Amino acid sequence: MTPEYKTFGFKVVTALEILRAYAGVYAEASFTLAMASQSFSVDPMAIADVEKLGILQAQLEKLLEHCQELPVTAVKIRKVLVWLSSPNLAKAIMSGSALSHNLMEVHDRLVDELSTRLFFELPYEKHKMFGNPTSGWEEIIERWPNVRIDVEEMHKCFALSRYPASVFHSTQAIECGLLYLGEFLSLSDPHSGWTAVSSELNRIVLRTKRDDLSEFEKEHFPFLEQMQGVIISLKNAWRNKISHSQGKLVLLTSEFTADIAEEIIIASRAFMRRLATEMP
């Protein structure tokens, strides 16, 4: 369980207004407020317990930090915190039963505001992919930082079951790799894409005798041979789903299952990792 499970409320995780929230967090907050309210109701004199008030104040402050999207709850919490931090004489005005009532009001507002929100559950097995979307791609991103955005979006879209979008971002990452591979092969086309790169690799590996290769091609033949094989595996993963006839990777369908999207992601990572770790 990550530390985020132990905090209250929402946490903004992207610029797309996606908020991260956990059902267990709200259950914990609800339980804490209810128990504290009952405690002060049964024993009004507990209001003189400085240690207990300090713990309550700390819990309310933690809750307040994560109520940016729960403004009504936040207003009530601030009022209770003002009282808890006021001089002792002012505290005496509020009895234990009154404090109990105010805590229940915080509790009720929290419940009411949460009832106006729509929450979606992220399956546990996809939590890591959403929370750490660059896992397994570190070497690739270290060499080519500009692929980070597509790698992150690829995994987040997959975690949210937006499989066509996930595949789209995987093709964007591959397009970036193709440009670097095209530069390595000294292709004249500055926008060299799939067709130019794969054709050149096929020429070197399949259609040219070893003695007829250039010194550069002979020196790097093992790497180029491996890349040509990886491209074949990519084409198999894409079969009837992605077009590369015009040199640009274009999705032919929006119907991608989780299994197909995952296969494409794995094949894409294999292609990009080999480029990042083996291309001089």
RAMO-V436166 format. One record per pair of residues at least 12 apart in sequence whose ideal C-beta (glycine too) atoms are under 6 Angstrom apart, sorted by the first residue. I is the first residue (numbers start at 0). J is the second residue. Records with the same first field share a line. If there is no record, write none. Layout:
# RAMO-V436166
I = J  J
This chain:
# RAMO-V436166
4 = 21
7 = 24  28  61  62  65
8 = 65  66
9 = 65  68
25 = 113
28 = 62
31 = 58
32 = 102  105  106
33 = 106
35 = 55  102
36 = 99  102  103
39 = 95  98  99
40 = 96  99
43 = 94  95  96
45 = 95
46 = 95  98
56 = 83
59 = 76  80
63 = 76
69 = 112
71 = 108  112
72 = 108  109  112
75 = 104  105  108
76 = 105
79 = 101
125 = 158
128 = 154  158
129 = 155  158
132 = 151  154  155
133 = 150
136 = 150
138 = 275  276
139 = 271  272  275
142 = 275
146 = 172  175
149 = 168  171  172
150 = 172
152 = 168
153 = 165  168  169
157 = 260
162 = 255  260
163 = 253  255
165 = 260
166 = 255  260  263
169 = 263  264  267
170 = 248
173 = 267
176 = 271  274
177 = 192  196
180 = 196
181 = 196
183 = 278
184 = 199
192 = 246  247
193 = 243  246  248
194 = 246
197 = 230
200 = 223  227
203 = 216  223
204 = 224  227
222 = 277
229 = 269  270  273
232 = 266
233 = 266  270
236 = 262  263  266
240 = 252
